[in-house]
Amino acid sequence: MQFGSTNQYGPSVQIGEDKCAQLMFVVGSDGGGLTHPNWRENFSFAVKVQKKANELYPRLI
């Protein structure tokens, strides 16, 4: 299965000998009327985790 205009995105990614499901972080914000007082810190943390994961396991996140 392919999403988007390239085959970079899909439901799984090959890491070594293993086929793994790709991951996505969903971080809420204060938009839409709900209050998430720490959303900026959560977003910052998610970006840091994603950067490190991309170093170790490209295309996983």
All heavy atoms as a GROMACS GRO file, in nm:
protein
  477
    1MET      N    1   0.086  -0.118   0.000
    1MET     CA    2   0.000   0.000   0.000
    1MET      C    3   0.089   0.123   0.000
    1MET      O    4   0.191   0.127   0.066
    1MET     CB    5  -0.090  -0.001   0.122
    1MET     CG    6  -0.182   0.118   0.129
    1MET     SD    7  -0.295   0.112   0.270
    1MET     CE    8  -0.413  -0.003   0.205
    2GLN      N    9   0.049   0.224  -0.072
    2GLN     CA   10   0.129   0.346  -0.085
    2GLN      C   11   0.043   0.467  -0.058
    2GLN      O   12  -0.069   0.477  -0.104
    2GLN     CB   13   0.186   0.353  -0.226
    2GLN     CG   14   0.270   0.474  -0.251
    2GLN     CD   15   0.332   0.470  -0.389
    2GLN    OE1   16   0.353   0.365  -0.444
    2GLN    NE2   17   0.356   0.584  -0.446
    3PHE      N   18   0.096   0.562   0.021
    3PHE     CA   19   0.028   0.688   0.049
    3PHE      C   20   0.114   0.801  -0.002
    3PHE      O   21   0.235   0.793  -0.002
    3PHE     CB   22   0.004   0.704   0.199
    3PHE     CG   23  -0.082   0.597   0.257
    3PHE    CD1   24  -0.026   0.496   0.332
    3PHE    CD2   25  -0.217   0.596   0.235
    3PHE    CE1   26  -0.105   0.396   0.384
    3PHE    CE2   27  -0.297   0.497   0.287
    3PHE     CZ   28  -0.240   0.396   0.363
    4GLY      N   29   0.053   0.910  -0.042
    4GLY     CA   30   0.128   1.025  -0.087
    4GLY      C   31   0.184   1.004  -0.226
    4GLY      O   32   0.149   0.910  -0.297
    5SER      N   33   0.277   1.091  -0.266
    5SER     CA   34   0.329   1.086  -0.402
    5SER      C   35   0.456   1.003  -0.415
    5SER      O   36   0.505   0.983  -0.523
    5SER     CB   37   0.356   1.229  -0.450
    5SER     OG   38   0.451   1.290  -0.365
    6THR      N   39   0.511   0.954  -0.303
    6THR     CA   40   0.631   0.870  -0.309
    6THR      C   41   0.605   0.742  -0.232
    6THR      O   42   0.511   0.731  -0.155
    6THR     CB   43   0.753   0.941  -0.246
    6THR    OG1   44   0.734   0.951  -0.104
    6THR    CG2   45   0.775   1.079  -0.305
    7ASN      N   46   0.691   0.646  -0.250
    7ASN     CA   47   0.676   0.521  -0.175
    7ASN      C   48   0.747   0.526  -0.041
    7ASN      O   49   0.767   0.425   0.023
    7ASN     CB   50   0.725   0.402  -0.258
    7ASN     CG   51   0.872   0.411  -0.290
    7ASN    OD1   52   0.942   0.503  -0.250
    7ASN    ND2   53   0.921   0.315  -0.366
    8GLN      N   54   0.786   0.645   0.004
    8GLN     CA   55   0.854   0.662   0.132
    8GLN      C   56   0.758   0.635   0.248
    8GLN      O   57   0.800   0.594   0.355
    8GLN     CB   58   0.910   0.802   0.143
    8GLN     CG   59   0.981   0.830   0.274
    8GLN     CD   60   1.044   0.968   0.278
    8GLN    OE1   61   1.045   1.039   0.179
    8GLN    NE2   62   1.093   1.008   0.392
    9TYR      N   63   0.630   0.658   0.227
    9TYR     CA   64   0.532   0.643   0.335
    9TYR      C   65   0.445   0.522   0.308
    9TYR      O   66   0.402   0.499   0.196
    9TYR     CB   67   0.446   0.768   0.346
    9TYR     CG   68   0.528   0.892   0.375
    9TYR    CD1   69   0.556   0.983   0.276
    9TYR    CD2   70   0.579   0.914   0.502
    9TYR    CE1   71   0.634   1.094   0.302
    9TYR    CE2   72   0.657   1.024   0.529
    9TYR     CZ   73   0.683   1.114   0.428
    9TYR     OH   74   0.761   1.223   0.454
   10GLY      N   75   0.419   0.446   0.410
   10GLY     CA   76   0.335   0.329   0.398
   10GLY      C   77   0.310   0.272   0.534
   10GLY      O   78   0.358   0.324   0.634
   11PRO      N   79   0.238   0.163   0.542
   11PRO     CA   80   0.204   0.108   0.673
   11PRO      C   81   0.322   0.039   0.742
   11PRO      O   82   0.319   0.018   0.862
   11PRO     CB   83   0.094   0.009   0.642
   11PRO     CG   84   0.115  -0.029   0.499
   11PRO     CD   85   0.175   0.092   0.433
   12SER      N   86   0.428   0.005   0.667
   12SER     CA   87   0.540  -0.064   0.730
   12SER      C   88   0.672  -0.020   0.666
   12SER      O   89   0.675   0.039   0.560
   12SER     CB   90   0.524  -0.215   0.717
   12SER     OG   91   0.527  -0.253   0.581
   13VAL      N   92   0.780  -0.052   0.736
   13VAL     CA   93   0.915  -0.020   0.692
   13VAL      C   94   1.004  -0.139   0.726
   13VAL      O   95   0.983  -0.206   0.827
   13VAL     CB   96   0.965   0.111   0.758
   13VAL    CG1   97   0.972   0.098   0.908
   13VAL    CG2   98   1.099   0.153   0.700
   14GLN      N   99   1.100  -0.167   0.641
   14GLN     CA  100   1.194  -0.275   0.665
   14GLN      C  101   1.311  -0.221   0.746
   14GLN      O  102   1.375  -0.124   0.707
   14GLN     CB  103   1.244  -0.331   0.531
   14GLN     CG  104   1.319  -0.460   0.542
   14GLN     CD  105   1.228  -0.579   0.562
   14GLN    OE1  106   1.112  -0.577   0.519
   14GLN    NE2  107   1.278  -0.681   0.626
   15ILE      N  108   1.338  -0.282   0.860
   15ILE     CA  109   1.453  -0.246   0.944
   15ILE      C  110   1.532  -0.373   0.965
   15ILE      O  111   1.491  -0.462   1.039
   15ILE     CB  112   1.409  -0.185   1.079
   15ILE    CG1  113   1.332  -0.055   1.056
   15ILE    CG2  114   1.531  -0.159   1.167
   15ILE    CD1  115   1.281   0.010   1.181
   16GLY      N  116   1.645  -0.382   0.896
   16GLY     CA  117   1.722  -0.505   0.900
   16GLY      C  118   1.640  -0.619   0.843
   16GLY      O  119   1.588  -0.610   0.732
   17GLU      N  120   1.626  -0.724   0.918
   17GLU     CA  121   1.547  -0.840   0.876
   17GLU      C  122   1.400  -0.829   0.914
   17GLU      O  123   1.320  -0.914   0.877
   17GLU     CB  124   1.606  -0.968   0.938
   17GLU     CG  125   1.749  -0.996   0.897
   17GLU     CD  126   1.761  -1.030   0.749
   17GLU    OE1  127   1.673  -1.102   0.696
   17GLU    OE2  128   1.858  -0.983   0.687
   18ASP      N  129   1.365  -0.726   0.990
   18ASP     CA  130   1.230  -0.713   1.044
   18ASP      C  131   1.146  -0.612   0.966
   18ASP      O  132   1.195  -0.506   0.927
   18ASP     CB  133   1.235  -0.670   1.191
   18ASP     CG  134   1.306  -0.771   1.278
   18ASP    OD1  135   1.282  -0.892   1.260
   18ASP    OD2  136   1.386  -0.728   1.363
   19LYS      N  137   1.020  -0.644   0.948
   19LYS     CA  138   0.923  -0.551   0.891
   19LYS      C  139   0.847  -0.492   1.009
   19LYS      O  140   0.790  -0.564   1.090
   19LYS     CB  141   0.828  -0.625   0.797
   19LYS     CG  142   0.750  -0.534   0.708
   19LYS     CD  143   0.677  -0.615   0.602
   19LYS     CE  144   0.634  -0.524   0.491
   19LYS     NZ  145   0.569  -0.599   0.384
   20CYS      N  146   0.847  -0.359   1.019
   20CYS     CA  147   0.788  -0.290   1.135
   20CYS      C  148   0.682  -0.192   1.089
   20CYS      O  149   0.693  -0.131   0.983
   20CYS     CB  150   0.896  -0.212   1.209
   20CYS     SG  151   1.036  -0.312   1.260
   21ALA      N  152   0.580  -0.173   1.172
   21ALA     CA  153   0.478  -0.071   1.145
   21ALA      C  154   0.540   0.066   1.163
   21ALA      O  155   0.615   0.089   1.258
   21ALA     CB  156   0.360  -0.088   1.239
   22GLN      N  157   0.509   0.160   1.072
   22GLN     CA  158   0.554   0.296   1.091
   22GLN      C  159   0.474   0.360   1.204
   22GLN      O  160   0.360   0.322   1.229
   22GLN     CB  161   0.536   0.378   0.963
   22GLN     CG  162   0.639   0.344   0.857
   22GLN     CD  163   0.633   0.438   0.739
   22GLN    OE1  164   0.527   0.478   0.695
   22GLN    NE2  165   0.749   0.474   0.688
   23LEU      N  166   0.535   0.457   1.269
   23LEU     CA  167   0.474   0.524   1.383
   23LEU      C  168   0.448   0.671   1.351
   23LEU      O  169   0.515   0.730   1.267
   23LEU     CB  170   0.567   0.516   1.504
   23LEU     CG  171   0.611   0.378   1.547
   23LEU    CD1  172   0.715   0.388   1.657
   23LEU    CD2  173   0.493   0.296   1.592
   24MET      N  174   0.352   0.729   1.422
   24MET     CA  175   0.325   0.872   1.410
   24MET      C  176   0.290   0.924   1.548
   24MET      O  177   0.213   0.862   1.621
   24MET     CB  178   0.205   0.895   1.318
   24MET     CG  179   0.165   1.042   1.306
   24MET     SD  180   0.014   1.069   1.211
   24MET     CE  181   0.064   1.014   1.051
   25PHE      N  182   0.350   1.036   1.585
   25PHE     CA  183   0.313   1.102   1.710
   25PHE      C  184   0.197   1.198   1.683
   25PHE      O  185   0.199   1.270   1.584
   25PHE     CB  186   0.430   1.183   1.767
   25PHE     CG  187   0.542   1.099   1.819
   25PHE    CD1  188   0.668   1.108   1.763
   25PHE    CD2  189   0.522   1.012   1.924
   25PHE    CE1  190   0.773   1.032   1.810
   25PHE    CE2  191   0.626   0.934   1.972
   25PHE     CZ  192   0.752   0.944   1.915
   26VAL      N  193   0.101   1.198   1.771
   26VAL     CA  194  -0.009   1.294   1.765
   26VAL      C  195  -0.003   1.375   1.893
   26VAL      O  196  -0.016   1.320   2.002
   26VAL     CB  197  -0.146   1.223   1.752
   26VAL    CG1  198  -0.259   1.325   1.751
   26VAL    CG2  199  -0.149   1.136   1.628
   27VAL      N  200   0.019   1.506   1.879
   27VAL     CA  201   0.033   1.595   1.994
   27VAL      C  202  -0.078   1.699   1.987
   27VAL      O  203  -0.089   1.772   1.889
   27VAL     CB  204   0.171   1.664   1.996
   27VAL    CG1  205   0.182   1.758   2.114
   27VAL    CG2  206   0.283   1.561   1.997
   28GLY      N  207  -0.162   1.704   2.090
   28GLY     CA  208  -0.269   1.801   2.095
   28GLY      C  209  -0.216   1.941   2.124
   28GLY      O  210  -0.105   1.959   2.171
   29SER      N  211  -0.296   2.041   2.092
   29SER     CA  212  -0.261   2.179   2.122
   29SER      C  213  -0.381   2.248   2.187
   29SER      O  214  -0.482   2.185   2.213
   29SER     CB  215  -0.221   2.253   1.994
   29SER     OG  216  -0.335   2.272   1.911
   30ASP      N  217  -0.369   2.376   2.212
   30ASP     CA  218  -0.480   2.452   2.270
   30ASP      C  219  -0.584   2.492   2.166
   30ASP      O  220  -0.686   2.550   2.200
   30ASP     CB  221  -0.427   2.578   2.340
   30ASP     CG  222  -0.360   2.547   2.472
   30ASP    OD1  223  -0.390   2.441   2.531
   30ASP    OD2  224  -0.277   2.627   2.516
   31GLY      N  225  -0.559   2.464   2.040
   31GLY     CA  226  -0.655   2.496   1.934
   31GLY      C  227  -0.780   2.411   1.948
   31GLY      O  228  -0.777   2.300   1.999
   32GLY      N  229  -0.891   2.462   1.904
   32GLY     CA  230  -1.015   2.385   1.907
   32GLY      C  231  -1.089   2.391   2.038
   32GLY      O  232  -1.187   2.319   2.057
   33GLY      N  233  -1.043   2.471   2.132
   33GLY     CA  234  -1.117   2.491   2.256
   33GLY      C  235  -1.077   2.404   2.373
   33GLY      O  236  -1.120   2.428   2.484
   34LEU      N  237  -0.995   2.300   2.349
   34LEU     CA  238  -0.949   2.218   2.461
   34LEU      C  239  -0.819   2.275   2.516
   34LEU      O  240  -0.741   2.336   2.445
   34LEU     CB  241  -0.927   2.074   2.417
   34LEU     CG  242  -1.051   2.000   2.369
   34LEU    CD1  243  -1.013   1.861   2.319
   34LEU    CD2  244  -1.154   1.989   2.480
   35THR      N  245  -0.795   2.254   2.645
   35THR     CA  246  -0.676   2.308   2.710
   35THR      C  247  -0.573   2.198   2.729
   35THR      O  248  -0.602   2.094   2.789
   35THR     CB  249  -0.711   2.369   2.846
   35THR    OG1  250  -0.808   2.472   2.825
   35THR    CG2  251  -0.589   2.428   2.913
   36HIS      N  252  -0.456   2.220   2.674
   36HIS     CA  253  -0.341   2.130   2.693
   36HIS      C  254  -0.224   2.219   2.734
   36HIS      O  255  -0.148   2.264   2.649
   36HIS     CB  256  -0.309   2.055   2.563
   36HIS     CG  257  -0.420   1.969   2.515
   36HIS    ND1  258  -0.451   1.848   2.572
   36HIS    CD2  259  -0.509   1.987   2.414
   36HIS    CE1  260  -0.553   1.795   2.508
   36HIS    NE2  261  -0.591   1.877   2.413
   37PRO      N  262  -0.210   2.247   2.863
   37PRO     CA  263  -0.112   2.346   2.908
   37PRO      C  264   0.033   2.313   2.874
   37PRO      O  265   0.115   2.404   2.861
   37PRO     CB  266  -0.133   2.353   3.059
   37PRO     CG  267  -0.204   2.228   3.095
   37PRO     CD  268  -0.281   2.186   2.975
   38ASN      N  269   0.068   2.186   2.858
   38ASN     CA  270   0.207   2.149   2.830
   38ASN      C  271   0.229   2.103   2.687
   38ASN      O  272   0.326   2.035   2.657
   38ASN     CB  273   0.251   2.037   2.926
   38ASN     CG  274   0.245   2.081   3.070
   38ASN    OD1  275   0.283   2.192   3.104
   38ASN    ND2  276   0.194   1.996   3.155
   39TRP      N  277   0.142   2.144   2.596
   39TRP     CA  278   0.151   2.089   2.460
   39TRP      C  279   0.280   2.127   2.391
   39TRP      O  280   0.336   2.047   2.316
   39TRP     CB  281   0.029   2.127   2.376
   39TRP     CG  282   0.029   2.266   2.321
   39TRP    CD1  283  -0.026   2.377   2.378
   39TRP    CD2  284   0.084   2.308   2.196
   39TRP    NE1  285  -0.008   2.486   2.296
   39TRP    CE2  286   0.059   2.447   2.184
   39TRP    CE3  287   0.151   2.244   2.093
   39TRP    CZ2  288   0.100   2.520   2.074
   39TRP    CZ3  289   0.191   2.319   1.984
   39TRP    CH2  290   0.165   2.454   1.975
   40ARG      N  291   0.333   2.244   2.418
   40ARG     CA  292   0.458   2.284   2.352
   40ARG      C  293   0.575   2.197   2.398
   40ARG      O  294   0.660   2.158   2.318
   40ARG     CB  295   0.488   2.432   2.376
   40ARG     CG  296   0.391   2.524   2.306
   40ARG     CD  297   0.424   2.671   2.331
   40ARG     NE  298   0.315   2.758   2.295
   40ARG     CZ  299   0.292   2.805   2.173
   40ARG    NH1  300   0.373   2.771   2.075
   40ARG    NH2  301   0.191   2.883   2.148
   41GLU      N  302   0.579   2.164   2.526
   41GLU     CA  303   0.684   2.076   2.578
   41GLU      C  304   0.666   1.936   2.522
   41GLU      O  305   0.763   1.869   2.486
   41GLU     CB  306   0.681   2.072   2.731
   41GLU     CG  307   0.724   2.202   2.796
   41GLU     CD  308   0.611   2.303   2.813
   41GLU    OE1  309   0.498   2.278   2.766
   41GLU    OE2  310   0.637   2.409   2.870
   42ASN      N  311   0.542   1.889   2.512
   42ASN     CA  312   0.515   1.757   2.455
   42ASN      C  313   0.559   1.752   2.309
   42ASN      O  314   0.619   1.654   2.263
   42ASN     CB  315   0.366   1.722   2.466
   42ASN     CG  316   0.322   1.703   2.608
   42ASN    OD1  317   0.401   1.679   2.697
   42ASN    ND2  318   0.192   1.715   2.630
   43PHE      N  319   0.528   1.858   2.234
   43PHE     CA  320   0.566   1.866   2.093
   43PHE      C  321   0.719   1.865   2.080
   43PHE      O  322   0.774   1.793   1.997
   43PHE     CB  323   0.506   1.991   2.029
   43PHE     CG  324   0.543   2.006   1.885
   43PHE    CD1  325   0.484   1.926   1.788
   43PHE    CD2  326   0.637   2.100   1.845
   43PHE    CE1  327   0.519   1.940   1.654
   43PHE    CE2  328   0.672   2.114   1.712
   43PHE     CZ  329   0.612   2.034   1.616
   44SER      N  330   0.786   1.944   2.162
   44SER     CA  331   0.932   1.950   2.159
   44SER      C  332   0.993   1.813   2.187
   44SER      O  333   1.087   1.770   2.120
   44SER     CB  334   0.981   2.053   2.261
   44SER     OG  335   1.122   2.055   2.264
   45PHE      N  336   0.938   1.743   2.285
   45PHE     CA  337   0.987   1.610   2.319
   45PHE      C  338   0.964   1.513   2.202
   45PHE      O  339   1.053   1.434   2.167
   45PHE     CB  340   0.919   1.558   2.446
   45PHE     CG  341   0.962   1.420   2.484
   45PHE    CD1  342   1.089   1.397   2.534
   45PHE    CD2  343   0.875   1.313   2.471
   45PHE    CE1  344   1.129   1.270   2.569
   45PHE    CE2  345   0.914   1.185   2.506
   45PHE     CZ  346   1.042   1.163   2.554
   46ALA      N  347   0.846   1.518   2.141
   46ALA     CA  348   0.815   1.430   2.028
   46ALA      C  349   0.912   1.455   1.912
   46ALA      O  350   0.957   1.360   1.846
   46ALA     CB  351   0.671   1.450   1.983
   47VAL      N  352   0.946   1.580   1.886
   47VAL     CA  353   1.040   1.613   1.778
   47VAL      C  354   1.178   1.555   1.810
   47VAL      O  355   1.244   1.498   1.722
   47VAL     CB  356   1.047   1.766   1.756
   47VAL    CG1  357   1.164   1.803   1.665
   47VAL    CG2  358   0.917   1.816   1.697
   48LYS      N  359   1.223   1.565   1.935
   48LYS     CA  360   1.353   1.510   1.974
   48LYS      C  361   1.355   1.359   1.957
   48LYS      O  362   1.453   1.303   1.906
   48LYS     CB  363   1.386   1.547   2.118
   48LYS     CG  364   1.418   1.693   2.136
   48LYS     CD  365   1.440   1.727   2.283
   48LYS     CE  366   1.456   1.877   2.302
   48LYS     NZ  367   1.469   1.912   2.444
   49VAL      N  368   1.249   1.291   1.999
   49VAL     CA  369   1.242   1.146   1.985
   49VAL      C  370   1.242   1.108   1.838
   49VAL      O  371   1.310   1.014   1.796
   49VAL     CB  372   1.117   1.089   2.057
   49VAL    CG1  373   1.097   0.943   2.025
   49VAL    CG2  374   1.129   1.110   2.207
   50GLN      N  375   1.167   1.183   1.757
   50GLN     CA  376   1.161   1.154   1.614
   50GLN      C  377   1.298   1.171   1.547
   50GLN      O  378   1.339   1.088   1.466
   50GLN     CB  379   1.060   1.243   1.545
   50GLN     CG  380   1.048   1.216   1.396
   50GLN     CD  381   0.942   1.300   1.329
   50GLN    OE1  382   0.875   1.380   1.392
   50GLN    NE2  383   0.927   1.283   1.200
   51LYS      N  384   1.370   1.277   1.582
   51LYS     CA  385   1.502   1.299   1.524
   51LYS      C  386   1.597   1.185   1.557
   51LYS      O  387   1.671   1.136   1.471
   51LYS     CB  388   1.560   1.432   1.572
   51LYS     CG  389   1.498   1.553   1.504
   51LYS     CD  390   1.562   1.682   1.553
   51LYS     CE  391   1.499   1.802   1.486
   51LYS     NZ  392   1.559   1.928   1.531
   52LYS      N  393   1.598   1.141   1.683
   52LYS     CA  394   1.686   1.032   1.723
   52LYS      C  395   1.645   0.902   1.655
   52LYS      O  396   1.730   0.826   1.607
   52LYS     CB  397   1.685   1.016   1.876
   52LYS     CG  398   1.786   0.917   1.925
   52LYS     CD  399   1.927   0.960   1.888
   52LYS     CE  400   2.031   0.865   1.940
   52LYS     NZ  401   2.167   0.906   1.904
   53ALA      N  402   1.515   0.876   1.649
   53ALA     CA  403   1.466   0.754   1.582
   53ALA      C  404   1.505   0.755   1.435
   53ALA      O  405   1.542   0.650   1.379
   53ALA     CB  406   1.315   0.741   1.598
   54ASN      N  407   1.499   0.872   1.371
   54ASN     CA  408   1.537   0.880   1.230
   54ASN      C  409   1.686   0.852   1.209
   54ASN      O  410   1.725   0.801   1.105
   54ASN     CB  411   1.501   1.016   1.172
   54ASN     CG  412   1.353   1.029   1.142
   54ASN    OD1  413   1.284   0.930   1.121
   54ASN    ND2  414   1.304   1.150   1.140
   55GLU      N  415   1.768   0.886   1.308
   55GLU     CA  416   1.910   0.852   1.300
   55GLU      C  417   1.930   0.700   1.307
   55GLU      O  418   2.009   0.644   1.233
   55GLU     CB  419   1.988   0.916   1.415
   55GLU     CG  420   2.003   1.066   1.409
   55GLU     CD  421   2.070   1.120   1.534
   55GLU    OE1  422   2.138   1.045   1.607
   55GLU    OE2  423   2.053   1.240   1.560
   56LEU      N  424   1.858   0.637   1.399
   56LEU     CA  425   1.875   0.494   1.423
   56LEU      C  426   1.795   0.407   1.326
   56LEU      O  427   1.842   0.301   1.284
   56LEU     CB  428   1.833   0.460   1.566
   56LEU     CG  429   1.912   0.530   1.677
   56LEU    CD1  430   1.848   0.503   1.813
   56LEU    CD2  431   2.057   0.486   1.676
   57TYR      N  432   1.673   0.449   1.295
   57TYR     CA  433   1.580   0.370   1.213
   57TYR      C  434   1.509   0.461   1.113
   57TYR      O  435   1.395   0.501   1.136
   57TYR     CB  436   1.477   0.300   1.302
   57TYR     CG  437   1.538   0.224   1.417
   57TYR    CD1  438   1.528   0.271   1.547
   57TYR    CD2  439   1.606   0.106   1.395
   57TYR    CE1  440   1.586   0.202   1.654
   57TYR    CE2  441   1.664   0.037   1.500
   57TYR     CZ  442   1.653   0.085   1.629
   57TYR     OH  443   1.709   0.016   1.733
   58PRO      N  444   1.576   0.496   1.003
   58PRO     CA  445   1.514   0.586   0.905
   58PRO      C  446   1.376   0.538   0.861
   58PRO      O  447   1.355   0.420   0.841
   58PRO     CB  448   1.614   0.585   0.788
   58PRO     CG  449   1.745   0.547   0.850
   58PRO     CD  450   1.708   0.453   0.962
   59ARG      N  451   1.283   0.633   0.848
   59ARG     CA  452   1.146   0.613   0.801
   59ARG      C  453   1.056   0.542   0.901
   59ARG      O  454   0.940   0.515   0.870
   59ARG     CB  455   1.145   0.538   0.667
   59ARG     CG  456   1.209   0.616   0.556
   59ARG     CD  457   1.212   0.546   0.422
   59ARG     NE  458   1.106   0.450   0.402
   59ARG     CZ  459   1.124   0.326   0.358
   59ARG    NH1  460   1.244   0.283   0.330
   59ARG    NH2  461   1.022   0.248   0.342
   60LEU      N  462   1.104   0.510   1.021
   60LEU     CA  463   1.018   0.444   1.120
   60LEU      C  464   0.908   0.538   1.169
   60LEU      O  465   0.794   0.498   1.185
   60LEU     CB  466   1.098   0.394   1.240
   60LEU     CG  467   1.019   0.327   1.352
   60LEU    CD1  468   0.947   0.203   1.300
   60LEU    CD2  469   1.107   0.292   1.469
   61ILE      N  470   0.943   0.665   1.194
   61ILE     CA  471   0.844   0.762   1.245
   61ILE      C  472   0.817   0.864   1.138
   61ILE      O  473   0.907   0.920   1.079
   61ILE     CB  474   0.895   0.831   1.374
   61ILE    CG1  475   0.917   0.726   1.482
   61ILE    CG2  476   0.797   0.938   1.419
   61ILE    CD1  477   0.970   0.779   1.612
   0.00000   0.00000   0.00000
